[in-house]
C-alpha cells in the first residue's frame, strides 16, 4: 500500500513537473488565464521584466510577452481564449485585460474553461469518437476510471469505464441523482454507455462485482452531465484545433477519455508535438488513477531529453 502511494505521489510530482513554476501558478486564481500547450526549443515569458522559462502547462497572464527563440516552436491559448502557434524567432505580447474587447462565444467559452480549470480544479476526465482505446485494466478492486473525479460526460452518450477484478465477469453499476433517485445496471464487461442522464445534472456513481455478499471497497464518484449548449460550444472549439490543443481543451472541459484519445493520436503520429502530448497524457492518466501508465510516459520523455 505504501509503495502504491509513493508511486502515485512521485508520478504526480513528475507530471506536475510540466514545471514547478507552472504548478505554483496553477494554484493561484486569476480573472482570466491562458496556458502553454506545447514547446519545442527555447522559449521564455517576460512578465514585468522577469524572464521565466516556458514549459507545457505554464500559465499565461494578461501583459505577458512570449519570446520564442530561433528554431523553437510554442503553441497554446491566450487569456482571452484564442489559440496561438508561434515559430521562432518571434515575440507575442498578450494584451492587458482592458484591451481584448469583445469575444466571440467560442473564445469566451474557452477562456472560461481554462480559467476555471487552472484556478480551481486542475484534475478532470476525457474521449474522442474516431479512435479506440482499450480500457481493460485489471486491479484488485473495480476502481472507476472514466469519468474522472468531478469530471463530465456527454448527455448523448455518457461513457463509463472501470478496472476489472480477476475472476469476475459481471459488475453492478449504480448511478444516483442529486435527489437520491438510484439506477443500477448489470454489465458483463468493463464499460457501459448510458444515454438517459439529465443534461446539466450532477450524479454520483459506483461499480462493484455482481457477487452476492461482496463486501469489498466501493467508492462513490461525482460527475456532471454536459448541457447541449456546452457540448455545442465544446465541439465548435475543438473543430478548429490540432489534436494536441484539442486534447488539452477537452481535458479542461472534464472529458478525460476524449482528451486521452487525442493525445494517443498525437503520440502515434510521432510529430513535433509527441513529447508534449506524452506529458499531457501522463497528467490525464494520473487524474483517473492509472499511475503506472502515467509514470511510463514521464520516464519515456525523460529518456528523450
C-alpha positions as CSV (number, residue, x, y, z in Angstrom):
1,X,0.0,0.0,0.0
2,X,2.8,2.4,0.9
3,X,4.6,1.6,-2.3
4,X,1.5,2.3,-4.4
5,X,1.0,5.6,-2.6
6,X,4.6,6.5,-3.1
7,X,4.3,5.8,-6.9
8,X,1.2,8.0,-7.0
9,X,2.9,10.9,-5.3
10,X,6.0,10.6,-7.4
11,X,4.1,10.4,-10.7
12,X,2.0,13.4,-9.8
13,X,5.1,15.4,-8.8
14,X,6.8,14.5,-12.1
15,X,3.8,15.2,-14.2
16,X,3.3,18.5,-12.4
17,X,6.9,18.9,-13.5
18,X,5.3,20.3,-16.5
19,X,7.3,22.7,-14.4
20,X,7.5,23.8,-10.7
21,X,6.6,27.3,-12.0
22,X,3.5,26.0,-13.8
23,X,2.3,24.2,-10.7
24,X,2.7,27.2,-8.4
25,X,0.9,29.4,-10.9
26,X,-1.9,26.9,-11.3
27,X,-2.7,27.1,-7.6
28,X,-3.5,30.8,-7.9
29,X,-6.8,32.0,-9.3
30,X,-6.9,34.7,-11.9
31,X,-9.6,36.7,-13.6
32,X,-8.5,35.1,-16.9
33,X,-5.6,32.8,-17.7
34,X,-4.1,31.2,-20.7
35,X,-1.9,28.1,-20.9
36,X,1.1,26.8,-22.9
37,X,0.2,23.5,-24.7
38,X,3.5,22.6,-26.3
39,X,7.0,23.9,-26.6
40,X,9.9,22.6,-28.7
41,X,13.1,24.5,-28.2
42,X,13.9,27.6,-26.2
43,X,11.1,30.0,-25.2
44,X,10.6,32.3,-22.2
45,X,7.9,34.5,-20.8
46,X,8.7,38.1,-20.0
47,X,6.5,39.0,-17.0
48,X,7.0,42.6,-15.8
49,X,10.7,42.4,-16.7
50,X,11.2,38.9,-15.1
51,X,12.1,36.1,-17.6
52,X,10.7,32.7,-16.9
53,X,11.2,29.5,-18.9
54,X,8.2,28.3,-20.9
55,X,7.1,24.7,-20.3
56,X,4.0,22.7,-21.0
57,X,1.3,23.8,-18.6
58,X,2.8,27.2,-18.0
59,X,0.1,29.7,-17.1
60,X,-0.2,32.9,-19.1
61,X,-1.5,36.2,-17.9
62,X,-2.5,39.5,-19.4
63,X,0.5,41.6,-20.3
64,X,2.9,38.7,-20.6
65,X,5.3,38.6,-23.6
66,X,6.1,35.2,-25.0
67,X,9.6,35.1,-26.6
68,X,10.3,32.2,-28.9
69,X,13.9,31.8,-29.9
70,X,15.1,31.0,-33.4
71,X,14.2,27.4,-34.4
72,X,11.8,26.9,-31.5
73,X,8.0,26.5,-31.6
74,X,5.3,27.2,-29.0
75,X,1.5,26.7,-29.0
76,X,-1.2,27.4,-26.5
77,X,-4.2,29.6,-25.6
78,X,-4.1,33.3,-24.6
79,X,-6.0,34.6,-21.6
80,X,-8.9,35.7,-23.9
81,X,-9.4,32.2,-25.2
82,X,-7.6,32.5,-28.6
83,X,-5.2,29.7,-29.7
84,X,-1.7,30.7,-30.9
85,X,1.1,28.9,-32.8
86,X,4.5,30.6,-32.7
87,X,7.5,29.8,-34.9
88,X,10.7,31.5,-33.7
89,X,12.2,33.9,-33.7
90,X,9.1,35.8,-32.7
91,X,7.5,37.6,-29.8
92,X,3.9,37.7,-28.8
93,X,2.6,40.3,-26.4
94,X,-0.6,39.3,-24.6
95,X,-2.8,42.4,-24.3
96,X,-3.9,43.8,-20.9
97,X,-7.3,42.7,-19.7
98,X,-8.9,46.0,-20.8
99,X,-7.5,45.7,-24.4
100,X,-9.1,42.5,-25.6
101,X,-12.5,43.9,-26.4
102,X,-15.4,41.7,-27.4
103,X,-15.0,38.0,-27.6
104,X,-17.0,35.6,-29.8
105,X,-18.9,32.8,-28.0
106,X,-16.3,30.1,-28.6
107,X,-13.4,32.2,-27.4
108,X,-15.4,33.2,-24.3
109,X,-16.2,29.5,-23.6
110,X,-12.5,28.5,-24.0
111,X,-11.4,31.3,-21.7
112,X,-13.8,30.4,-19.0
113,X,-12.9,26.7,-19.2
114,X,-9.2,27.4,-19.0
115,X,-9.6,29.9,-16.2
116,X,-11.8,27.6,-14.1
117,X,-9.6,24.5,-14.7
118,X,-6.3,26.3,-13.9
119,X,-7.6,28.3,-10.9
120,X,-10.0,25.8,-9.3
121,X,-9.7,22.2,-10.3
122,X,-6.6,21.0,-12.2
123,X,-7.9,17.5,-12.3
124,X,-10.5,16.5,-14.8
125,X,-11.6,13.4,-17.1
126,X,-11.7,12.6,-21.3
127,X,-12.8,10.6,-25.0
128,X,-12.7,11.1,-29.0
129,X,-15.2,9.3,-31.2
130,X,-13.0,8.2,-34.1
131,X,-10.3,6.4,-32.2
132,X,-10.4,3.4,-29.8
133,X,-8.5,2.7,-26.6
134,X,-8.7,-0.5,-24.6
135,X,-9.7,0.5,-21.1
136,X,-9.5,-3.1,-19.9
137,X,-7.3,-2.7,-16.8
138,X,-7.0,-5.3,-14.1
139,X,-6.7,-4.2,-10.4
140,X,-7.6,-5.8,-7.1
141,X,-10.8,-3.7,-6.8
142,X,-13.2,-2.5,-9.6
143,X,-11.9,1.1,-9.4
144,X,-13.7,3.7,-11.6
145,X,-11.5,5.2,-14.4
146,X,-13.9,7.2,-16.6
147,X,-15.3,9.7,-15.8
148,X,-12.6,11.1,-13.6
149,X,-13.4,12.5,-10.2
150,X,-15.7,15.5,-10.6
151,X,-15.5,15.1,-14.4
152,X,-18.1,15.4,-17.1
153,X,-19.9,13.2,-19.5
154,X,-21.9,13.9,-22.6
155,X,-25.7,13.6,-22.3
156,X,-26.0,11.9,-25.6
157,X,-23.6,9.0,-24.8
158,X,-22.2,9.0,-21.3
159,X,-19.3,6.5,-21.2
160,X,-18.2,4.7,-18.0
161,X,-15.1,2.5,-17.6
162,X,-13.6,0.8,-14.6
163,X,-10.7,-1.5,-13.7
164,X,-11.7,-5.2,-13.5
165,X,-11.1,-7.7,-10.8
166,X,-9.5,-11.1,-11.7
167,X,-12.1,-13.9,-11.9
168,X,-15.1,-11.5,-12.1
169,X,-17.0,-11.2,-15.3
170,X,-20.1,-9.2,-14.2
171,X,-20.4,-5.9,-12.5
172,X,-23.2,-3.8,-10.9
173,X,-23.0,-0.1,-11.9
174,X,-25.1,2.2,-9.7
175,X,-25.9,5.8,-10.6
176,X,-27.6,8.2,-8.1
177,X,-29.1,11.7,-8.8
178,X,-28.8,14.7,-6.5
179,X,-32.4,13.9,-5.4
180,X,-31.5,10.4,-4.4
181,X,-33.0,8.5,-7.4
182,X,-31.0,5.3,-7.9
183,X,-30.5,3.3,-11.0
184,X,-28.5,0.1,-11.2
185,X,-27.4,-1.9,-14.3
186,X,-25.8,-5.3,-14.6
187,X,-22.9,-5.2,-17.0
188,X,-20.8,-8.2,-18.4
189,X,-17.8,-6.0,-19.4
190,X,-15.5,-3.3,-18.1
191,X,-17.5,-0.4,-19.6
192,X,-21.0,0.8,-20.3
193,X,-22.7,3.7,-22.2
194,X,-25.7,5.4,-20.6
195,X,-27.9,7.7,-22.7
196,X,-30.7,8.6,-20.3
197,X,-29.0,11.0,-17.9
198,X,-30.4,14.5,-17.4
199,X,-28.4,17.3,-19.1
200,X,-26.8,19.6,-16.5
201,X,-27.5,17.1,-13.8
202,X,-25.0,16.1,-11.1
203,X,-24.7,12.4,-10.2
204,X,-22.6,10.0,-8.1
205,X,-21.7,6.5,-9.3
206,X,-20.0,3.4,-8.1
207,X,-19.2,-0.1,-9.5
208,X,-18.9,-3.4,-7.7
209,X,-18.6,-7.1,-8.7
210,X,-22.0,-8.7,-9.2
211,X,-21.4,-11.3,-6.4
212,X,-23.7,-11.9,-3.5
213,X,-22.3,-10.9,-0.2
214,X,-19.4,-9.0,-1.7
215,X,-18.1,-6.5,0.9
216,X,-15.0,-5.1,-0.8
217,X,-14.1,-1.5,-1.1
218,X,-16.6,0.7,-3.1
219,X,-16.3,4.4,-3.5
220,X,-18.8,6.9,-4.9
221,X,-17.5,9.3,-7.5
222,X,-19.2,12.6,-8.6
223,X,-19.7,13.6,-12.2
224,X,-21.8,16.2,-14.1
225,X,-23.7,15.7,-17.4
226,X,-23.0,18.4,-20.0
227,X,-25.8,20.5,-21.4
228,X,-26.5,20.6,-25.1
229,X,-25.2,24.2,-25.2
230,X,-21.9,23.2,-23.5
231,X,-21.5,20.3,-25.9
232,X,-22.1,22.5,-29.0
233,X,-19.6,25.1,-27.8
234,X,-17.0,22.4,-27.0
235,X,-17.4,20.8,-30.4
236,X,-17.2,24.1,-32.2
237,X,-14.0,25.0,-30.3
238,X,-12.3,21.6,-30.8
239,X,-13.2,21.5,-34.5
240,X,-10.7,24.2,-35.4
241,X,-7.8,22.9,-33.4
242,X,-5.0,20.4,-33.8
243,X,-5.0,17.1,-32.0
244,X,-2.9,18.2,-29.0
245,X,-4.6,21.6,-28.5
246,X,-8.0,19.8,-28.8
247,X,-6.9,17.3,-26.2
248,X,-5.9,20.0,-23.7
249,X,-9.2,21.8,-24.2
250,X,-11.1,18.5,-23.7
251,X,-9.1,17.9,-20.5
252,X,-10.1,21.3,-19.2
253,X,-13.7,20.6,-20.0
254,X,-13.6,17.5,-17.8
255,X,-13.7,14.9,-20.6
256,X,-10.6,12.9,-19.8
257,X,-11.3,9.9,-22.1
258,X,-11.8,12.2,-25.2
259,X,-8.6,14.1,-24.3
260,X,-6.6,10.9,-23.9
261,X,-7.7,9.7,-27.3
262,X,-6.4,12.9,-28.8
263,X,-3.1,12.6,-27.0
264,X,-2.9,8.9,-28.2
265,X,-3.3,10.0,-31.8
266,X,-0.7,12.8,-31.5
267,X,1.8,10.5,-30.0
268,X,1.3,7.7,-32.6
269,X,1.9,10.3,-35.3
270,X,5.4,10.8,-34.0
271,X,5.3,14.5,-34.9
272,X,6.9,17.5,-33.3
273,X,4.3,17.5,-30.6
274,X,4.6,13.9,-29.5
275,X,6.7,14.8,-26.5
276,X,4.3,17.4,-25.2
277,X,1.3,15.1,-25.8
278,X,3.0,12.4,-23.7
279,X,3.3,14.9,-20.8
280,X,-0.4,15.9,-21.1
281,X,-1.4,12.2,-21.3
282,X,0.6,11.4,-18.2
283,X,-1.3,14.1,-16.4
284,X,-4.7,12.8,-17.6
285,X,-3.8,9.2,-16.7
286,X,-2.7,10.2,-13.2
287,X,-6.0,12.1,-12.8
288,X,-8.0,8.9,-13.3
289,X,-5.7,6.8,-11.2
290,X,-3.6,5.0,-13.8
291,X,-0.3,5.9,-12.2
292,X,1.8,3.2,-13.7
293,X,0.8,4.2,-17.2
294,X,1.4,7.9,-16.4
295,X,4.8,7.0,-15.0
296,X,5.8,5.2,-18.2
297,X,5.0,8.4,-20.2
298,X,7.1,10.5,-17.9
299,X,10.1,8.1,-18.0
300,X,9.9,7.8,-21.8
301,X,10.0,11.6,-22.1
302,X,13.0,11.8,-19.8
303,X,14.8,9.3,-21.9
304,X,14.2,11.5,-25.0
305,X,15.5,14.7,-23.4
